Structure formats: C-alpha cells, structure tokens
Amino acid sequence: MRFTKSNDVLGTTNRGNPAESGLCTLCRADCKGQCETWKSSLVGRKLLYPRDFGVVTAGANNITHVGVSYNSLRIQGYAYGAHGLGRGLSGGADNCIFPNVDLTTEFGKTIKTKSRIPLMTGALGSTFIAAKYWDSFAIGGALVGIPIVVGENVVGVDKASEIKNGRITKAPELDRRIDTYLRYQEDYGAIIVQMNVEDTRNGVAAYVAEKYGDRCIVELKWGQGAKDIGGEIQVASIEYAQFLKNRGYIVDPDPTLPEVQQAFAKGAIKSFARHSRLGGTDCNAVDLVREDFMKSVDYLRSLGIKRISLKTGSYGMEELAMAIKFASDAGLDLLTIDGSGGGTGMSPWNMMQSWGVPSINLHSKAYEYASILAARGRRVVDLSFAGGFALEDSIFKGIALGAPYTKLICMGRGIMIPGFLGANIEGALHPERREKVNGNWDRLPTSISAKGSTPEELFASYYDVEKKVGRDEMKNIPYGAIAMWTLADKLACGLQQLMAGARKFSIDTISRNDIFAGNRETARETGITYITDARDESARKILSA
C-alpha cells in the first residue's frame, strides 16, 4: 500500500485506515479531517506541494511497489517533445507549460457530451447521505462542468412519490435532484439517471423522458464494485420499513411479521435493511442476456431517450466482455466499469472485502477486450473507469491504462467529501442554516478556525466561484459546492502537471506508454511494460549509434 495514516510532507492524516485510494475505509460526514481530499477541499492546489516551504526539504517514500494495484503503476516523464498542444499554440518552452494542458473530454456515439475535466461522480442514489448533501454535489458538479449520476431507487424510497397503475406519476425527490443540477449546468456535464429492476418496473425512464426530454442520460445498471447484489439502505422507522415493503422492496427483517414488530417495540431490533432485486434472473444463457439487454435499449429509445449508458460491476470476465460487446453493438454512449474497491453507502462489509475483480485487473482486461473489438473494425463504446479513485495521479493512471477507450474516471466517495466539509462549515458559521444544509458541527474545529471565520477566508476558490456565478448569486451557492470546486481545481491542476511532464497536452493524447509497472507481477497482469523495460530498446540504439 502506498498510503499510511499520516503524511508529514503534506500535513495530512487519516482518521481511519487508508484504503487503496488514500481515503479512509470508513468516511464520515461529520469528520473533522484531515485527509488529503478533505484538506484539498479547503486549500485547493496548495496541497500539491510539501508544506512549510523555505524550512524543509522532502523526499518520496513510495519507492518499493509490492503487489498488484494502481499504486504499483508509475507515470512516465519525458525530456523532449510535446503532443496535443491546441488552441492555435505552437511548440516551444513558452507554450508548453502545464496551464496550457487541455483537460476537456467528451463521450457519446452520436450526441457528444462534454466534460471540463475527465471526471464524473459515482451513483448517488437512495442512501440518505446522497439526499442530504445533494445540493452541494449537484451544484458543485454543474459549476465544475462534470457529469453527475442520480443513483437507483430514488423514486421508490420517496414517500411523496406517487405510483398509479404501476407507473410513476409524481416524483418530487427525483425532480429536485435533476432540477438542481440543470439550474447551473451550461455546455459541459450531464445529469445521468440510473435504473435498476424496481426503477424499470415503476416506469422511471418514461417519467424522465416525458418531463425532461433529452436533457438527461438514462443509465441501465448491472452492478457495482462494492457488492454483487442489489442496492441497500437502512431505515430506523418500522412504518417506513412497511412502506418500502408495500412498494415492492425486500425488507429484512420483515416488518410485517408480528415477532419482528414485537422485537422492534422492545428495542431488540432497531433498524431494517431495504434491498433491491437482482437483474437478469430470467436469462440462463449469454444469448438470452443479449436479447433482454437489446430489448431494454430499444424500449428506452422508443420513449425518445437519445443518450443511454450502462453501469457494470466487478463481475468476472464473461460479464465484462458482455458489457463491452453489448454496449458497443447497441450504440450506447458510455459504459462505466466499477472494480472491487468501489465505495458504498451500505453494502455488506465482508462482501466488499471478498467479492469481485479488483479495479486494476478488471480495467486491464477491459482494455484487452475493447482492443479485440477494435481490431475487428468494430466501434468500441466510450468507457469510464470506477473503483478506488481519489487523487490526480490515479486519474492519469486510469485514463492511461484504458487509453484510447477511457474518456472519464468515475469518482465516488472522494468527490463527496467536499460536500460534507462545506456543509459542516456552513452550519457552524450559520446556525440558522445548520439543519437545512445538514451540518454536523456546532463550531469550527481549531484546525479550521485558525485559518479564518468566513468562507472568503476558508475556501481558496471562493472568488473563482463568485466570478463564475456573480456576487448576487453566491448567496444561493452552498459551501459544499464551493468546496467541491476547490477540490476539483486541485485535481485539475495536479493532472495538468502530470500530463505536462509526460508531454501530453490533451486528454486524447494520453496512452498506455505513459505509465509503467513498478513490479513484474503488475506488468504481467496489466500488460503495462515494466519500468526498466520501457523504451529499453530505444536506449540501446542510442548507445550503439
């Protein structure tokens, strides 16, 4: 593992044990810091550099690479050349500078969806934490110009939604989520609405198509990297649990059983888990899966939905090949491939620890399978990689590992942290807003109050956001959205620097040759060249010339 609990160079520390991404395995909305992502949401690009300049020197400690993970990949640098320098710029030292790196990307078959930076959010669905902090996530994502995903079951768990004759006729929570994003969206980004078995039964796609037309992308869901069963949430009210069971969900334990009701009344049972259903249960062969999938796509298109994506999880190689082939054949706009190590709101913990294919293995095979299709002259669906991404170097590595097919990196937990932090600061500074923004702090911790007591003092990107929306509109921008912009600015700047060092000045010029493997096992599993084998033949030609 690359990460330890504390990083003296950056002055950061993890409250819990770091995962492969560098985030704590358990990320709390009320956390007072200070992991790298948390701190970056305040100070932005300053955290790219060692602290206390002028009185320190710093040395890297990530030299020994053990095992197969994204942390065992390293990024190539070159001493000459420049590729992808656009916007009318020519080469030369004055133009080949990292601020000139173009981070914009796009995906889609016919209609191209643009993103200002190669990021998208993970699916933010029916978990209460997604609902609580949606304004920060959605407004922040829209202002940054990246796609955001409304996850599964949002309509089904909404008490105020109405279903008549098996079809949604009113969905206020879904409307709130879509409308919040669209209010601030410009030419970049997209709102993606995900559907599982229950959403499909309830007619969510028809509702979205009728009300929002082609302003939304609809996403079919096969699975995710955190679990191999349907989505879960936990509820503490037996009445709400009974409501969810009546809505057609699996609720465990069953709140309609008298013995469960008695146990709840006595306090022995304090909560209920709501589960979704498995998909594909009527299909026992690949051909049947394909037929069912194509029918689903045709149905969505018959509703007038023009952009369709697919999210798949860390199943085995057969399902991965099916996802890539079927999505490509169906002309889908995006396929998100989520490896094990992916985050969760409520997945069974030991399932997360034990099931599925780790991200680097899954993504390496995704490249291999996509290349097989491309070699046959077939179009390959645009890809997004998910599962344990949080920092700018992992963004670069993910795009390079899947190049040229990977257009985006899907970041789940990491991109939610600024929403939590901003809400906590806003609630502490403005107690009258605390409940509305779901702030968890009564007062600022000393680590923050030492820096200031106003958003202008605390957020490095405050005035960038103000420039974007105007001074009058700032009163409507949650602090979590400002924090999200600040984190995105740090990630973008760090990615620009890495790309400039690799002499790549646009996303589409990044290639698999821009990374190398830190050990032989990683080279074997990924197909990425081992460090000292990379360009070794060219080196020998130089010596023998």
C-alpha positions in Angstrom: 0.0 0.0 0.0 1.2 3.5 -0.8 -0.7 5.2 1.9 0.0 5.4 5.7 -2.3 7.1 8.2 -0.3 10.3 8.2 1.7 12.2 5.6 4.2 14.5 7.2 5.1 16.1 3.9 1.5 17.4 3.2 0.5 17.7 6.9 -2.4 15.4 6.4 -3.7 12.5 8.4 -6.5 9.9 8.1 -8.9 9.4 10.9 -9.3 5.7 9.9 -7.3 3.2 8.0 -6.4 4.3 4.4 -7.8 2.3 1.5 -6.0 1.9 -1.8 -7.5 5.3 -2.9 -6.0 7.1 0.2 -9.4 7.7 1.7 -10.3 6.2 5.0 -12.1 2.8 4.6 -15.0 4.4 6.6 -15.5 8.1 5.6 -17.7 10.0 8.0 -19.8 13.1 7.0 -19.0 14.7 10.4 -15.3 14.1 10.2 -13.0 17.0 11.3 -10.2 16.0 9.0 -7.6 16.0 7.8 -7.0 13.5 4.9 -5.6 14.8 1.7 -9.0 15.0 0.0 -10.6 16.8 3.0 -7.8 19.4 3.2 -7.8 19.9 -0.6 -11.4 20.9 -0.4 -10.2 24.0 1.6 -6.8 24.9 0.3 -7.1 23.5 -3.2 -3.9 23.3 -5.4 -1.7 24.4 -2.5 -1.8 20.8 -1.3 0.0 19.7 -4.4 3.2 20.8 -2.7 5.1 20.0 0.5 4.3 22.2 3.5 6.4 24.8 5.1 8.4 25.9 2.1 11.7 27.5 3.0 12.4 25.5 6.1 12.0 21.9 4.7 13.2 19.5 2.1 11.1 16.5 1.2 11.8 13.0 -0.1 9.5 10.5 -1.7 8.8 7.3 0.3 6.8 5.4 -2.4 9.8 3.6 -3.8 9.0 -0.1 -3.2 6.0 -1.4 -5.1 4.5 -4.6 -3.6 1.5 -6.4 -5.1 -0.8 -5.5 -8.0 -2.7 -2.2 -7.6 -3.0 1.2 -9.2 -0.3 2.3 -6.7 2.1 -0.1 -8.4 1.9 1.8 -11.6 4.1 4.8 -12.2 3.8 7.7 -14.6 6.3 8.2 -17.4 8.1 11.5 -17.9 10.0 12.6 -21.0 12.8 15.1 -21.6 11.6 16.2 -25.0 8.6 16.6 -27.2 5.0 17.9 -27.0 1.8 16.3 -28.1 -1.7 17.7 -28.3 -0.9 21.3 -27.9 -4.0 23.0 -29.3 -5.9 26.3 -29.3 -3.6 27.8 -32.0 -0.5 27.3 -29.9 2.8 26.2 -31.4 5.6 24.3 -29.6 8.4 25.9 -27.6 9.0 26.4 -24.0 6.7 29.5 -23.7 3.7 27.5 -24.8 4.5 24.0 -23.5 3.5 24.9 -19.9 1.2 22.9 -17.7 -1.6 25.6 -17.6 -2.0 25.1 -21.3 -2.9 21.4 -20.8 -6.5 20.9 -22.1 -8.4 18.7 -19.7 -11.7 18.7 -21.6 -13.1 15.4 -22.8 -16.2 14.1 -24.4 -18.1 10.9 -24.8 -21.0 9.6 -26.8 -21.8 7.9 -30.1 -23.9 10.5 -32.0 -24.5 13.2 -29.4 -21.3 14.2 -27.8 -21.5 15.1 -24.1 -18.6 17.3 -22.9 -16.9 17.5 -19.6 -14.5 20.2 -18.5 -12.3 17.7 -16.7 -12.2 13.9 -17.2 -14.3 13.2 -14.1 -17.8 12.1 -13.2 -19.5 11.3 -9.9 -20.4 7.8 -8.8 -24.1 7.0 -8.5 -25.7 9.0 -5.7 -28.9 7.1 -5.1 -31.3 6.3 -2.3 -28.8 6.4 0.6 -29.8 9.3 2.9 -26.4 10.8 2.7 -26.9 11.4 -1.0 -30.2 13.1 -0.4 -28.9 15.2 2.5 -25.9 16.7 0.5 -27.4 16.7 -3.0 -27.4 20.4 -3.4 -23.6 20.6 -2.8 -22.9 17.7 -5.1 -25.2 18.8 -7.9 -24.4 22.5 -7.8 -20.7 21.8 -7.4 -20.8 19.3 -10.3 -22.7 21.6 -12.6 -20.4 24.5 -11.9 -17.3 22.4 -12.4 -18.8 21.0 -15.6 -18.8 17.3 -14.9 -21.5 14.6 -15.2 -23.3 13.6 -12.1 -25.3 10.4 -11.6 -28.7 10.1 -9.8 -28.4 6.5 -8.5 -31.0 3.8 -8.2 -34.2 3.7 -6.2 -34.6 7.5 -5.6 -38.2 7.4 -6.7 -39.1 4.1 -4.9 -38.0 5.3 -1.5 -39.6 8.7 -1.8 -42.7 8.8 0.4 -44.0 11.7 -1.6 -43.8 10.0 -5.0 -47.0 8.6 -6.4 -47.3 5.4 -8.4 -50.6 4.7 -10.2 -51.3 1.6 -12.2 -47.7 0.6 -11.7 -46.2 3.8 -13.1 -44.7 6.9 -11.5 -46.9 9.9 -11.9 -45.2 12.1 -9.3 -41.5 12.1 -8.2 -40.6 15.2 -6.2 -37.2 14.0 -4.9 -36.1 12.9 -8.4 -37.3 16.3 -9.8 -35.4 18.1 -7.1 -32.2 16.4 -7.9 -32.5 16.9 -11.7 -33.7 20.5 -11.4 -30.9 21.5 -9.0 -28.2 20.3 -11.4 -29.9 21.7 -14.6 -30.3 25.2 -13.0 -26.5 25.6 -13.0 -25.5 23.4 -16.0 -24.1 25.1 -19.1 -22.4 23.5 -22.0 -20.5 20.9 -20.0 -21.5 18.0 -17.9 -24.7 15.9 -17.8 -27.3 14.6 -15.4 -27.5 10.8 -15.6 -30.5 8.9 -14.1 -29.8 5.3 -13.2 -32.3 2.5 -13.3 -32.4 -0.9 -11.6 -35.1 -3.6 -11.6 -37.6 -1.6 -9.4 -37.0 1.6 -11.3 -37.7 -0.1 -14.5 -40.9 -1.6 -13.1 -42.0 1.8 -11.8 -41.6 3.4 -15.2 -38.9 5.9 -14.1 -37.5 6.1 -17.7 -40.9 7.1 -19.1 -41.3 9.7 -16.4 -37.8 11.2 -17.2 -38.3 11.1 -20.9 -41.7 12.8 -20.7 -40.7 15.5 -18.3 -37.1 16.2 -19.3 -36.8 15.0 -22.8 -33.2 14.7 -24.0 -31.7 16.7 -21.1 -31.0 13.6 -19.2 -28.9 10.5 -19.9 -30.6 7.2 -18.7 -28.3 4.6 -17.4 -29.1 0.8 -17.2 -27.4 -0.8 -14.2 -25.9 -4.3 -13.9 -24.0 -3.9 -10.7 -21.2 -2.1 -8.9 -17.8 -2.7 -7.5 -18.9 -2.8 -3.8 -21.4 -5.7 -4.0 -22.9 -8.4 -6.2 -26.5 -8.0 -5.1 -29.0 -5.1 -5.4 -28.8 -1.8 -3.6 -29.4 -1.4 0.1 -30.4 1.3 2.6 -31.1 1.1 6.3 -34.2 2.7 8.0 -34.9 3.1 11.7 -38.7 3.5 11.4 -40.9 0.4 11.2 -43.6 2.5 9.5 -41.1 3.5 6.8 -39.9 -0.1 6.5 -43.5 -1.3 6.0 -44.0 1.5 3.4 -40.9 0.2 1.5 -42.2 -3.4 1.6 -45.5 -2.3 0.2 -43.6 -0.5 -2.5 -42.3 -3.9 -3.6 -38.8 -3.9 -2.0 -37.2 -6.7 0.0 -37.1 -5.6 3.6 -35.0 -7.5 6.2 -36.1 -8.4 8.8 -39.7 -8.5 7.5 -41.5 -5.6 9.3 -45.0 -7.2 8.7 -44.2 -10.2 10.9 -45.7 -10.0 14.4 -42.5 -11.4 16.1 -40.4 -8.7 14.3 -42.8 -6.0 15.4 -42.5 -7.2 19.0 -38.7 -7.2 18.8 -38.7 -3.7 17.4 -41.1 -2.5 20.1 -38.8 -3.9 22.8 -35.7 -2.4 21.2 -34.0 -5.7 20.2 -34.4 -4.7 16.6 -33.6 -1.1 15.9 -33.4 -0.9 12.1 -34.3 -2.6 8.8 -32.4 -3.1 5.6 -34.1 -2.5 2.3 -32.8 -4.5 -0.6 -33.3 -4.3 -4.4 -33.6 -7.3 -6.7 -31.1 -9.0 -8.9 -31.3 -8.3 -12.6 -31.0 -10.9 -15.3 -32.8 -13.6 -13.4 -34.8 -14.7 -16.4 -31.7 -15.3 -18.5 -29.7 -18.5 -18.3 -27.5 -18.1 -21.3 -25.5 -15.3 -22.9 -27.8 -15.1 -25.9 -30.8 -14.5 -23.7 -28.9 -11.8 -21.8 -28.1 -10.1 -25.0 -31.7 -10.3 -26.2 -33.0 -8.9 -23.0 -30.5 -6.1 -23.0 -31.2 -5.1 -26.5 -35.0 -5.0 -25.7 -34.3 -2.7 -22.8 -32.3 -0.3 -25.0 -34.9 -0.4 -27.7 -37.6 0.4 -25.1 -35.6 3.4 -23.9 -35.2 4.7 -27.4 -38.9 4.2 -28.1 -39.5 6.7 -25.3 -37.4 9.3 -27.1 -34.3 8.9 -24.9 -31.3 9.8 -27.1 -28.4 9.1 -24.7 -28.1 5.8 -22.9 -25.3 4.4 -20.7 -24.6 1.2 -18.8 -23.0 0.7 -15.4 -21.5 -2.7 -14.7 -19.7 -4.0 -11.6 -16.7 -6.3 -10.8 -18.2 -9.5 -12.2 -16.0 -12.0 -14.0 -14.5 -11.9 -17.5 -17.6 -13.2 -19.2 -19.8 -10.4 -17.9 -17.1 -7.8 -18.7 -17.0 -9.0 -22.3 -20.8 -9.0 -22.5 -20.9 -5.4 -21.2 -18.4 -4.1 -23.7 -19.8 -6.0 -26.6 -23.4 -5.4 -26.0 -23.0 -1.7 -25.2 -20.9 -1.3 -28.3 -23.3 -3.1 -30.5 -26.3 -1.2 -29.1 -24.6 2.1 -29.8 -24.5 3.2 -26.2 -22.9 6.5 -25.2 -20.9 5.3 -22.2 -20.0 2.2 -20.2 -18.9 2.6 -16.6 -16.8 -0.3 -15.3 -16.6 -0.4 -11.5 -14.0 -2.6 -10.0 -13.9 -4.1 -6.5 -12.6 -1.5 -4.1 -15.5 0.7 -5.2 -17.3 2.6 -2.5 -20.7 2.2 -0.9 -23.3 3.8 1.2 -24.4 0.4 2.7 -23.0 -2.8 1.2 -22.4 -5.9 3.3 -18.8 -5.3 4.6 -17.4 -8.8 4.1 -18.9 -8.9 0.7 -17.0 -5.8 -0.1 -13.8 -7.4 1.2 -14.2 -10.7 -0.6 -16.2 -10.5 -3.8 -15.3 -9.5 -7.4 -12.4 -8.4 -9.5 -10.1 -5.7 -8.2 -10.1 -2.5 -10.2 -6.7 -2.7 -11.9 -7.3 -6.3 -13.0 -10.8 -5.5 -14.3 -9.7 -2.4 -16.1 -6.7 -4.1 -17.7 -9.0 -6.8 -19.2 -11.5 -4.1 -20.3 -8.7 -2.6 -22.4 -7.8 -6.0 -23.8 -11.4 -6.8 -24.7 -12.0 -3.4 -26.2 -8.9 -3.8 -28.3 -10.2 -7.1 -29.7 -13.4 -5.4 -30.9 -11.4 -2.5 -32.3 -9.1 -4.9 -34.2 -12.2 -6.4 -35.9 -13.1 -2.9 -37.1 -15.9 -2.5 -34.6 -16.8 0.7 -32.7 -16.0 0.5 -29.0 -18.3 2.2 -26.6 -16.6 5.0 -24.6 -15.5 3.9 -21.2 -15.4 5.3 -17.7 -13.4 3.5 -15.0 -14.5 3.4 -11.4 -13.4 1.8 -8.2 -11.0 3.4 -5.7 -10.0 6.7 -7.4 -9.4 9.9 -5.4 -6.2 11.7 -6.4 -4.9 13.3 -9.6 -2.3 10.6 -10.2 -4.9 7.8 -10.1 -7.0 9.8 -12.7 -4.0 9.9 -15.0 -3.2 6.2 -14.5 -6.8 5.1 -15.1 -7.1 7.0 -18.3 -3.7 5.8 -19.5 -4.5 2.1 -18.6 -7.6 2.2 -20.7 -6.4 4.5 -23.5 -7.7 5.3 -26.0 -11.1 4.0 -24.9 -11.4 5.6 -21.4 -12.8 9.1 -21.5 -13.6 9.6 -17.8 -12.8 8.5 -14.3 -15.8 7.9 -12.1 -15.0 9.1 -8.6 -17.5 8.2 -5.8 -16.5 8.8 -2.2 -13.7 11.2 -2.9 -15.9 13.7 -4.6 -18.4 13.6 -1.8 -16.0 14.7 0.9 -16.1 18.4 0.0 -19.9 18.3 0.2 -19.7 17.1 3.8 -17.0 19.6 4.8 -18.7 22.5 3.2 -22.0 21.7 4.9 -20.3 21.4 8.3 -18.6 24.8 7.9 -21.8 26.4 6.7 -23.7 25.0 9.6 -21.1 26.1 12.1 -20.9 29.7 10.8 -24.6 30.0 10.2 -26.5 28.0 12.9 -29.8 29.0 11.3 -28.8 27.0 8.2 -27.4 24.0 10.1 -30.5 21.8 9.7 -31.1 22.8 6.1 -27.6 22.0 5.0 -27.2 19.0 7.3 -24.2 20.4 9.1 -22.7 18.3 11.9 -20.6 20.9 13.8 -21.7 23.3 16.5 -18.5 25.3 16.0 -15.4 25.2 13.7 -12.6 22.9 14.8 -9.4 24.8 15.7 -7.7 23.4 12.6 -10.2 25.5 10.5 -10.9 28.5 12.8 -7.1 29.2 12.8 -7.4 29.9 9.1 -10.4 32.3 9.3 -14.1 32.6 10.1 -15.7 33.5 6.7 -16.0 31.4 3.5 -13.9 34.0 1.7 -11.0 33.2 4.1 -11.5 29.5 4.3 -12.0 28.4 0.7 -9.2 29.1 -1.7 -11.6 29.0 -4.7 -14.3 31.2 -3.2 -13.7 34.1 -5.7 -13.4 31.7 -8.6 -16.9 30.5 -7.9 -18.1 34.1 -7.4 -16.6 35.1 -10.8 -18.5 32.2 -12.3 -21.9 32.8 -10.9 -21.8 36.5 -9.9 -21.8 38.1 -6.5 -25.5 38.2 -6.1 -25.9 34.5 -6.8 -23.3 33.5 -4.2 -26.0 33.6 -1.5 -27.6 30.6 -3.2 -24.4 28.5 -3.6 -23.9 26.0 -0.7 -20.4 26.0 0.8 -20.2 22.3 -0.1 -20.3 23.3 -3.8 -17.5 25.9 -3.2 -15.5 23.1 -1.5 -16.2 20.8 -4.5 -14.9 23.4 -6.9 -11.8 23.9 -4.7 -11.1 20.1 -4.7 -11.7 19.9 -8.5 -9.3 22.8 -9.0 -6.6 20.9 -7.1 -7.2 17.6 -9.0 -7.2 19.5 -12.3 -4.0 21.4 -11.6 -2.3 18.2 -10.5 -3.4 16.3 -13.5 -2.2 19.2 -15.8 1.2 19.0 -14.2 1.5 15.2 -14.6 0.3 15.5 -18.2 2.8 18.2 -19.0 5.6 16.1 -17.6 4.5 13.3 -19.9 4.5 15.9 -22.7 0.7 15.3 -23.3 -1.3 18.5 -23.6 -4.7 17.0 -24.3 -6.6 14.1 -22.8 -6.9 12.2 -26.1 -3.1 12.0 -26.4 -2.6 10.1 -23.2 -1.5 6.5 -24.0 -0.6 3.3 -22.2 3.0 4.1 -22.9 2.8 7.0 -20.5 2.7 4.6 -17.5 5.0 1.7 -16.5 4.7 -1.1 -14.0 6.5 -1.0 -10.6 7.0 -4.7 -10.4 7.0 -7.7 -12.7 3.7 -9.1 -11.4 1.9 -5.8 -12.2 3.4 -5.8 -15.7 2.2 -9.4 -16.3 -1.3 -8.7 -15.0 -1.8 -5.4 -16.8 0.2 -5.7 -20.0 2.0 -2.5 -19.0 5.7 -2.5 -19.5 8.0 -2.9 -16.5 10.0 0.2 -15.6 13.4 -0.7 -16.9 12.0 -2.5 -20.0 10.1 0.6 -21.1 12.0 2.2 -24.1 15.0 0.0 -23.3 15.4 -0.9 -27.0 15.5 2.7 -28.0 18.0 3.4 -25.2 20.3 0.7 -26.6 20.1 2.1 -30.1 21.3 5.5 -28.7 24.2 3.8 -27.1 25.2 1.8 -30.2 24.7 4.7 -32.6 
